[in-house]
Amino acid sequence: MPNSQNWLEGASADQPQAEGQGGAVVASAKTKAQLPANWRQLLGQGWELNQQGMPSRQAGRVVVVAQGQMLLVAGHDFSDATHHWLFTPGGGIEAGESPAQAAARELAEETGIMVDPDRLSLLGYRQALFEFRALTCLANETFYYLHLDHKPQLNQERWTTNERSLLDGLNWYSPHNLRQLSQAGLAIYPPELVNHAAKLVTGWDYTLLKFT
């Protein structure tokens, strides 16, 4: 995984945010006819076409904080490996799961952190369009909050083949580091994490946050 310092040093200060490219939230969307034939293989399991012919899914995600830092996943666009971003652990909700159960399962699979879904506190929601170079998809995401006293050992052994092709690694970030990376042009999702990071790592007051 490229570390935060390498990304920070390599990013141009006037580089635009990845709006409209590489996973950013955008106002437009590709139609069903524009989808590549292998879109299911590109996105992985859990995505289905909605009434507009766009891949969509329900997902659960976790904002994990410990010792003044936040745990995020580093990834890149499957159709353009030059575009990188950071995002929260999580993924699609499987049949019979609640959003909290899905978030806890995905957290374990992506990071090795095992937690009972009941320990996750509802943090907020968002509906977001993600436009990759090859396609656009829609995610309805439920976010949860998990505060740990100490940073646990992280484990990527349960990453799927698809995840290994899209994810670059895991790392802990301080609020200051996140703001530096964001200002240098690295996309962080949801974007509000940059502004809320200081409050979240020191102690969230359980007020639901608005994500976009």
N, C-alpha and C positions, 0 to 999 in steps of 0.2 A: 504494500500500500504506500503511495506517495504520502509523506508526512505533511503536517500542516505547514511547517516552515518552508518546505520545498514549494508547495503550492503558493504560499504567500510571496516568496521571492520570485517565482516564475510568472506571477500574474501581473498584468499591466494595471496601474492605478486608474487609468481611464477606460479600461475594458468594460463594455456594457454588461449589465446583468444578463443572464441567459433567457431573457424574456423572448418568447416566440421560438425557442430552439432548445434542444436537449432537455426535455422534461419540464419546461416552464409552463406556468399557467397562462393560457391564452384565451382570446375571445372567440377564435374561429376553431373549426374542427373539420377533419377529413371525413368524407362520406364513406359508406360501405364499399363503394366501387373502387376507392383509392387504397383500400387496405392491401398490403402484400399478402400473397397466398399463404405464407408461413407465419401469419401474425400470432397464432396460438403458440407456436414454438418460440417466437421471439419474446412474448410476454410471460410465458409459463402458465401454470395452472390457475384456475379460479376466475378467469376472464370470460365473459359472455357478451354477445352483441346485444345492445339495447334496441329500442324501437327505431332509433335513428341510424342503426347500423354501425354504432361505435362500440368498441370493446369497453366494458365497464365492470366494476366489481365493488362490493362492500368490503371494507378493511378495518382492522383494529391495529393501533400503533401505541407505542409506549415511549414517553419521555422519561428516561432514566437519569437520575442525578446522584452523585456521591462525592463527598469531600470537595465541594465547590466546583465541580465540573459536570458536564453533560455528555452522555454516551451517544455517539452518532455513527451511522454507517456511511462509508464513502462508496460511491458508485459512479457509473458512467453510462452514456447513451449506448444502447446495444447497436444502433445504426451509425454512430459517430463517436468513436472512443476518445476523441479530443475534448469532448465536453464532459466535465466532472461536476459532481455536486455532493452535498451531505444531506442526510435525512434520518428520520427516526426509525428504529427497528420496528418491524411489523409486517403485515401482509393480509392476504385475503381471508375472509370468513368462510369456513367450510360448512357443509350441510350439518345442521343440528347444533352448531356452535353459537354462543352469544358473542358479541363483539369483544367482551373482556376475555372470554376463553380463547378466542382467536389471537388476541394480542399477547396473552401469556404463552400460548403455544409457539407463536412466531418469535417471541423474544427468546425462548429456550432454543429454538432451532437456529436462530441467527447469531446468538451471543453466548449460549451456554448458561444463561442466567435462568434458574428455575424459580418460579414464583406462583403462588396460588392466585387465581384470578380475583379472589376476594380482597387481595392486598392492593389491587390497582384502583386508583381513584380517578373518576371521570374528570377529564381536563378540558375537553372541548370537541368540536366537530368541524369538518370542512367538506365541501364538495369542490373538487378541482379538476380542471382539464389539464392533461399533460401532453404536450406536443413533442414527440421525439422526431428525429429526422425522417423516420420511415412511416410513422403513424401517430394518431392522436387517440388518447383513451381518457375515460372518465372514472374517477375514484370518489366514492363516498366513504370518508374515513372518520372513525371515532378514536379520539386520543385519550390515553390514560397517563397517569403520573405515578412514578415509583421512586421513592427516596430510600437510598441505602446508606448505612453508616460507613461502609468501607467499599472500596472498589473490588469486585470479585474478579477471579481469573476468567478471562474470556476464552471462548471456544468456538471455532468455526468448522468443526468436523462434520456437523450436520447440514452444512450448506448443500443445496441441490446442485446438479450440473448446471442448470440455468442460472442459479445465483452466483456460482463461481465464475460464470462468463460475464456477469454484470456488476458484481460487487468487488471493491478493491480492498476492503478491510474495515476494521473497527478502531475507534480511537475516542479518548476523552478530551473534551474541549472546555476551556474556561470561557466565561462571557466575553472577556477582553479578546481572547483569541478568535472567537466567533465573529466579533465585530470587525477585527482586522481582516479576516478572510472574506467577509461579505464586502467590505469596502474595496478589497483588491479584485473583486469580480467573481468570486466563487459563489455559486448558487447554494442556498441553504433552505431546506423545506421542512415544515412550512416557514415562510419568510419571517413570521412574527416571532419565531424562536430567538432571533438575534436580539430583539428588544425586550423580550420577557426572560432571557436567560439569567440575568442577575437575580431577579426575584425568584425564579424557579430553583436555582441551586442553593439559595440561602434559606428557603422555606416558603412554600406556596401557601396562600391563604384560602385555598379551595374555592376561589371565585372562578367560574368557568371562563375560559379564554376564547376569543373569537379568532378563528384561523381562516385564511383564504388560500 
